[in-house]
Structure formats: C-alpha cells, structure tokens
Amino acid sequence: MNKTFKIYAVIFIVVMIIMALFEVNKTESTDWRKNFDINQKSPFGLFVFAQEINGLFKNKIKKIDQAPYDYYNQDDERPQHNILIIENKLDKQSWNKILNQVSSGSDAMLIVSDIPKEISDSIGYYDSNISFEDENVLKLTDTKYQNDFIKLDKFPSGRGFTFIKPGIEILGKTVEKNNTDQANFIRVKFGEGNIFVHSEPLFITNYYLLKRGSVQYTQDVFSYLDNRETVWFVEGSSKTSQFFLRFILSNPALKYAWWVLLGGLVLFIFFNAKRKQRIVPVIEPLKNTSVDFVKSIGNLYLQEGDFHDMMAKKAQYFLNRVRMDLLIDTQKIDEEFAKKLHLKTGKPEEMIGQAVDFIKKATDPYAAVMKEDLEKMNRLLDEILK
C-alpha cells in the first residue's frame, strides 16, 4: 500500500474517532422540540401516550403506518370505526378518504395545531393564534368535566378557532387571566359521522401526561369517541436515530451533501495516492567518447612519430577556423594574410609572423620537422584563436 495513502487513511480514522468521542462524552441536553414522535422520550414526544393508548381505548386501537389514501384504497368499504390523527401531515387525497369514511358513519378526531385547509373548508371554521401567553389552561365545556383541566406551562401553541359556523359544537376552551375564553376543541356533524378537532396537541405529550392530574383531561377528551375500533394513522413510526449526524441525515439536501463530501474525500485519497510522482531512477548520461577518440588518435600519431603530418593537419584545422570564424581568405599565406589576421585577432605581429612561418613549413612536404616544432606551433596557433 502506498505510504501517502496510509497517511490519509490514518488521518481520516483519527478524525472519525475524535468525532465519536465528542458524541459519547457530550452532555445530554433536554430536547424541547415539538416532535410528537411515538418513539421519543423527550418532553414533547408521544412515547408515554403510545404505551398507554391500549388501555385508553380498551385494546381496540390499530396503529397504521400507511397514508390514509393507501390504507382505504385497499378496502374502501370498512365497518364504522374511529379515526385518530395526531400532528400528521397528510395530502389532500388522504383527507378526502377520511372525509368519505366520516360521511359513512365513522368518527374522526384530529389533534393538530395547524388545521388542514381541506378540513376547515369542508366543515366551516377558521383557526389562528388566539393567545401569546406563556401559560394556558385547557378546560372542557361539559359540566360533568368541569373539575378536569390541564395547565400548559411550557410553550403552548396558543391556537384555537376564531370563526365558527352555526351548528358546530364547542367542547373545550382555552382559559386565560387577561383574555376571554377561546374555543380549542369542537365537534362537527359531517354526513353520518362526526369530526372532532382539538387545536392543542401538547396535552398528550410526555411532559404533560406525566404531570399529576393531567391524565383525567386526556381521558375526558377521548371519551367522546364511541367504544369501537380506532385506527391511528401514525407518523414517524420508525425510531429517530440518536447518531451525532442525525440532523444532517434527516435533511435530504444535507444528507446528499454529506455523502458527496465523504465520497469526494475517498476519491481524493485514492487518486492522489495513485497519481503521486514515483521516484525517478538516476540514469547516467551517455559518456562522450569523442575526447577519448581524439586522445587515441593523438597517441597513435605520437607512437608513429610522423610530426610533419600532424603539423599539416593542425595547420588545416587552423586555416579552416580562420575562414569560418574570421572570414579571411586562406588561399594565399602571404603578408596580406598576416596583416588581416593581425587586425582581426589583435595579436602581436611577431606572433602572427611566427604562425605564418609554421603554417608554410607544415604545408611544405619537403620541410624537416621536429617534435619541438609541432609543440611550439600547436601552442602558438591555439593562443591566436583564443
């Protein structure tokens, strides 16, 4: 495995371990969000209600995790029954199915803070925020329940009904010190059945059900439903994860961004490790053998002792350089040639004269040449072209 890849992998694992340690050692804080989840034990979850509902409805409760549209689409001709909706966001088609069941003789109880427009338009009322007080008291209007009430001292929604069409029965009210009583629980006759709407679902949450004296109010509210099978359409039946990334993973956009980030990180580590420049081996450059060749030829001439031939070749090489570099005609080696060479090179006339004499001697096939002549001529011609 590539060394760089190992380093990145170790860094990634260390980061994940640190995040996990922060999650394990974090201080638990109370979650006051109104989640209305049957699996949540937070103050505004429905865990306690979900555990006690069988006793409340005498084991005639049926939890359904399908949308009402899908459930009733399988068998629309069902016996008369109760329908329970608690803070469940349903589409228009599902509401139409519920209204069809109610018109056939079933009863529906809606415990929702935001009343669906499909329902309010069908039965004729408006809902809005009627209270901004920190505390509300919920009471029922029936005299037999006049001693049963519940006090909402934590984040009441303050919602109720501001316009009620004649014929709608008010079953409960919100009572405040500085405001007049406002309706929060009503019954509407719809076809052969009834629709019950309660605008404050907090009274069935864990926080209030566990408070002393609050259970009786809940029992009173559900006592308006007949003793028969009750179908509860549950939202959020799967348990909410407590993983430290639950907020990111619960949001589709953030979830996709998180997976893209992790995928990009893995791809970066993989390709960066693969594309890293490997060590290039040192390759020795090809050896220039020209110098060795020249040395070998020179040694050969020295061994043969033909100094005259070597002087002739040196003279030819020198005259070729003069023609190419100094642009001097070398056909005649005379005083004119010596004068031009003197002017071009700037060397003394005496040195130029000696060089001309050596060149003439080298080109004369009958001239007697000594080793000393070759050495002196070689130094002299190199000095002129330096």
N, C-alpha and C positions, 0 to 999 in steps of 0.2 A: 504493500500500500504506500502511495506517495506520502512523503513526510509532511508536505503542506496540507494535504487532505486530512491527515491525522490531527494537525494543529487546529484546523477549522472545526473538526468534529468534537474535539475536546472543549473548545470554547462554547460551542452550541450546547453540549451536555451540561457544562457548568452553569450557563445562563438558565437553562430549564430547572436545574436543581435549586438555584437561588430563588427562582420564582415560586417553586413548590414550597420551599422553606418559609417564604413570606406568607404564603397561603395558610400553612399549618400553624404558624405562630401568630397570625393576626388576631387581634382582639375582636371577639364577636360583638356586633352592634345590633340593636333592635331594628328590624325592618318594618317601618310603618307604612309601607306602600299598600294600597288597597288592591290586592291581587285576587281575592275571592277564589283562591285555589283550594280544592278539597284535600290536597296533599300537603299544604303549607301549615306549619305550626306558628307562623308569625302572627302578630296581633290581628291582622285583618285577613287572615286565611280562613278557610272553611273546614279545617280538619275536625274540630270538635263536632260541628254540625253534621258532617258526613258520617261520623262514628255513631251519633245518637239518632240519626234520621229513621232508622228501622223501628226503634221504639216509638218515635213520634208518630209514625204512620202505621203502626201495628203490623210491621213486616210486609206491608203492601206497596213498598217503594221499588221502583225499577229504574236503575241508572242506565242511561243511553248515551254513548259517546259519539253517536251519529248526528248529523244535522236533521232537524225535523222533516225536511223535504225528503231526504233519503229514507228515513225511517217509515214515514207514512206512505211513501211511494211504493213500498213493498206490499203493503196491505192497507188500503185506504178505508176499508170497512171494518173498523175495530169497535169493540164494545165501549160504551161510555166510560170515561176514566178522567182522572185529574192530570193536568199538565203543569209541571213546575219549571220555571225559567228563572235563574239567578245570575244576573250580570253576564248574560250570554249574548254575544254579538251575532245575530242571525241575519241572513239575507232575506230579501222580500219574498222569495218563493217559499222559504221555510215559514215565515209569518202567515202567508196565505194558507198553508197546510194546517197550521194551528187554528186559524180562524174557521176553517172548514170543519175541524173536529168540534170546536166550541158550538158552532151553529147546529151541530147534530146532537148536542146534549152533553158534551164534556165540559169540564170547568178548567180554566187556565189561571194560574197565579203567577204574575210577573213581579219579581222583586228586583227592580232595576232603578238605578239613579238617573239614567238617561233614557227616557221613554222613547221607544222606536216610533218614528213618524207613521209607519204603517198602522200601528195600533191606535195612536192618538187620532189620526184622521178617520179611522174606522168607527170609533166609539164616541168621538167628540169631546175632547178636553185639551188643554194646554198645560205643559209643565215648565217650570223655570226655577231659578234660585229665589226662594222666598225668605231665606234667613242667612245672615252672615255672623250670627252669634257663635261664640266658642262652645256653648252648651245648648243642647236641645233636650226636651222631654217628649217622648212619644207616648201617646195615650189612645185608647180605643173609645169610640163614642157610645158603644152599647153599655147600658147601666150595669149589667152583670159583670163587666170587666173594669168598672170604674176605679177599682183599687189596684189594678195591674198596670204598670207603666215601666218604661226603661229610660234611664238618663244617659244621653250621649255626651260624654265629656272629652272625647278625643276625635277631632277632625270630622264633625258631622258634615254631610254634603249640603244640608240646608235646602234640599229640593222638595217641591210639592206641586200642587195643582192650583193654578191661578184662575182658570176659566173652566167651569164645569157645566155641561149641558143639563137641562132639566131631565130628571129620570135617573141620574147617576147617584147612587147611594154612597155617602161618606161614612167610612168605617173607622177611620183613625185620623188624628190630628197631631201637628207639631205645636207644642205649648212653650211660650217664651214669656219672660217677665215684661219686656218692653215692646212686644208686638202682639197683635191679635192672633188667635189660633188659626192655623192654616191646614188644609186637608193634605194628608200624605198617604192615605190608604182608602181606596174606593172600590166599589163593585158596580159593574155594568152588565146589564142583561143583553146578551148577544145571541140571537136565534133562540135555540132551546137551552143554551148553556149560559155560563157566567164568566166574566173576565174580572179577576181581582188584580189590582195594580198597587204595589207598595213602592214608594219612591226613595226609601232609605234602607238599603241592604245591610248597613253596618250592624243592625241588631242581631244578625245571625252569625257574626264573625266570632273568632276565638276569644277576642278580648272581652266582648260583652256577654257571651254565653257563660264565661267562667266567673263573671261578677255575680255576687249574691243578689238574688231577687229578680234577675233578668230573664230566667228561663220561662217563667209564667207568661210573660208578654209574648214570647215566641210561640208557646203552645196556644195561646188565645188566637193569634193571627192565623195559624194553620187549622184551627178548629172550624173555620168557615168552609173548608173543603169537605166533601162527603167522604164517608168511610168506604173507599173503594181503591182500586189500583191507581197508583200515582206514578206517572212517567216523568222522570227528572232528566232533562237534557243537560248533561254535564259538559262544561267547557274546561279544557286543561286537565284531562283525566290522567295524563302522564306526569309523573313526579318531576318537579323542576330541579335541574341539576344545581348542586352547590359548588361546582367547579369554579375556580377563580376567573375563568374566561366566560362565565355564563352570560354576562351582559353582551359580550361580543358575539357569542354563538347564538344568542336569542334574536339578534338583529340580522336579517338576511344580508344586507349590504355589508355590514361589518364582518359577518362570518365569511363571506366570499373574499373580502379584502385580506382577512387573516390567513386563509388558506393560500391565496395567491402569494402573500408575503413569505410564508413557510416554503411553498414550492419554489419561489424565486431564490430563496436562500440556499435550498438544497442544490438547485441547478447551478447557482453561482459557485458553491463549494466544489461541485463535481467538475464543471468545465474549467474553472480557474486552476484546479489541481492538474487537469489533463493538459491544458494549454501552456503551463508554465515552461519556460525555456530550460531544456535539459543542458547539462554541462557539455560544452563542445570540446572534444578532444583536441589537444595541441598537435598540429600536423607540421612537421618540419618542412620549411620551403625547399624546393629543389635546389641542389647545390650548383652554383655557376662554375662549370668546368672550363670556361674559356681561359681563365688565368692559368690554370694548370696546363692547358694545352699549349699556351704561349710559352710557359716555362719549359715544357718538354721539348718544344721546337728549338728554343734558345739553347738548351743543354745539348741538343743534337748538333747544332752548328758549332758550339764550342768544342765538342768532342772531335768533330771533323777538322776543326782548325781552319776553315775557309773564311778568313776575316774579310777578304775583298768582297765576296758575295754578300756577306752580312752588311757591309758598308753600303753596297749598291741598293739593297732593299731598304735600308734606313733612309738613304737619300731619296728613293722613290716615294716613300711614305711622307717625308718632309715636304717634298715638292707638291704632292697631292694636297696636303693640308694648306700650303700657301695658295694654291689655285682655288680651293673651295672656301677657305675662311678669309683670306686677304685679297682675293680676286686679282692676283698678279700672274701675268703670263710667264710660264716657266720653260718655254721652248728654247730660249737662249739664256744661258747662265753667263751673263756679262756684267759690265759696270752699271748698265741701265737697270738690270735686275737687282743688283746690290743696292742701288740708290733707292728704288721703290721699296725694297724690303726694309731698309733703314728707316724710311719715312713711315711706313705702316706699323712697324713694331716698336720704334723708338729706341732700339738697341744701339750701342756704340758702333761706329763704322768699322773699328778694328775687329770687333766680334763678328760683324756681318762678313767682313773680308775673309776671316779665317774659315767661316762656314762655307763660303763660296768655294774656297780652295779645296776643302774636304769633299764637297759635292762633286767638283770636277775630277778629283782624284778617284772617287768612288765609281764614277761613270767611265773612267779610262780603263779598259780591260787589261792594259799592259803596265799599269802603275803598280809599284811594290807597296804593299800594305802590311803594317804591323798591328799587333793586338792593341798597342798603346794608341794607335791612330783611331781604331774603332771606338775605344773607350772615350777618347777626347772628343771625337765627332758626335758621339751619342749624347754626351753631357751638353755640348755646345748647341746642338740643334734643339734639344729639349728646353734649354734656357731661352732661346729666341722665341719659341712658341708658347712660353709660359704666360 
